[in-house]
């Protein structure tokens, strides 16, 4: 297989799943995050310890020069370990030309007409290789790839498998039984400020708590000083 992205995934994906998350802002900025989940049994069957296994494949991933702008983190517990790969893009065009996108979908057609933007991928590489690539094992053919896209704009058309309207998240599930061979969506000019604000709070929760605590402390201190000064100035 020529695609290093797929090859690296297949090295440690046997019997495991991939969750691929995107956030597309109202300015068409793209935040990419995908999770590669590995069952503990897979690691136990290797010749490495859990920490060594996670460190080795994280290093292997970043050795490829095409992934120098990506960040790789790992998490693990008794049952499951995961690789978390993240990157941000300035717009949809930059995202569509990235190595991770090209290795998943090859290319995309982006069309902007007025205040509407449509985005359609070519055939998913995983589906294309299931029947054509000898390197894909039978176990890997049973994997599921879940793509979740959160939008800050209203989606006016799509071919998603599931929709979370409250959080404006559209989900595509790709496996050996998938019938559709591409991903399509069209976004309009209406901004979902509820989703955008809630997302901001979630991503900056610690900072918000700290700042709120400082403001509350300053208000209480100011009130205490004001009451003390007022009492000192009272005439008996």
Secondary structure, DSSP 4 states (H G I P E B T S, - for coil): ---HHHHHHHHH-TT--EEEEEEE-TT--EEEEEEEEEEHHHHHTSSS-HHHHHHHHHHHHHHSGGGTT-EEEEEE-SSEEEEEEEEEESSHHHHHTSHHHHHHHS-EEEEEETTEEEEEE---HHHHHHTT-TTS-HHHHT--EEEEEEESEEEEEE--SEEETTTTEEEEEESTT----S-EEEEEEEE-HHHHHHHHHHHTHHHHHHHHHHHHHHHHHHHHHHHHHHHHT---
